[in-house]
Amino acid sequence: MLTLLILLIVITTCLAAPIRARADEFIMPFGGYLSIQFVGGEAGGVTTFGLGASPSNFVALFSGLPNSPSSLSPINVGFFAAGVTTHFG
């Protein structure tokens, strides 16, 4: 059973505006660098996590989740302008 897979999303800008987002997307309130870090979880299966709205544009950031993550360090995904929607999967 998948308990809770927690991903920490860190933005290097101040979050002064309210954020409208679904669980699988994040809308940048301000331009800034987006960093993602695996924090923890447990499950019987193995999952890959990354960015992309479809299989054709998916970019894997973590593999082996949650029991054997490919990285425990924050990953800098890049700079995103204000209002850009990033899709997680």
N, C-alpha and C positions, 0 to 999 in steps of 0.2 A: 504494500500500500504506500502510495506516495504521500509523505507527510507534508512538508512545506519546503519548497525550494525557494530560497530567498536570494534575490539578486539586488545588489546595491547599485543604484544609479547615482553617480556623483556629477554634478554640473559645476563647472568652475566659474559660474557667474552667480549673482545674487538673484534669488527667486522672490521678487517683490509682487509679481502678478499671480492671480489664481491659475491653476493648471487644469485643463480639460483633457482627460485622457481615458482610454479604455485600458484593460489589462494587457493587451497585446500591442499597444502603441504609446508613444510619448511625443507630445508636442513641445518643442523648444519655446519657452516663454521669452527668452533672450538669446542672442547669438552667443555661442560658447563651445567649449570642448566637452564632449560626452565621454565619460569613462564608465566602464561596467566591471563589477567585481563579483565573483561567486562567493557567497557567504556560508551556505550550508544547506543540508537536507539529506534525506535518505529515501531510497526506493529499491525495488527489486530489478527494475529495468535500467537501461542506459539511454541517455538523452543527449542530443546536441542542441546547443542554444546559439542563436545568432540574430542577424538583422536581415530583413527582406519581407516583401509582401507576397511573394510567390516562389516556387522552387527555382524559377529561372533567374531570379536576382538575389537569392539567399546567399549570405556570407556567414559561414560558421565562425563563431568567436570562442566557444567552449565546446569540448567534447568530453565524453566519459562521465557526464553528470548523472546523479549527484555523488556517487561513491568514489569515483576516481577522476576528479576534474583535471583537465589538461593544464590549467593554470589557477593558482590561488591569488595571483597578483592582479591589480587593476589593469584593465586593457583600455588604452585610449582609442576610441572608435573614430575620432576625428572632430573637425569643426563643423557645426551646423548653424545655419542662420536662424534668426527668430521666426517662429511660425512653421518651421519644417517639421513634418511628422515622421518619426522613425518607427518602423514596424518590427516587433520582436517575434521570434518564432523558434 
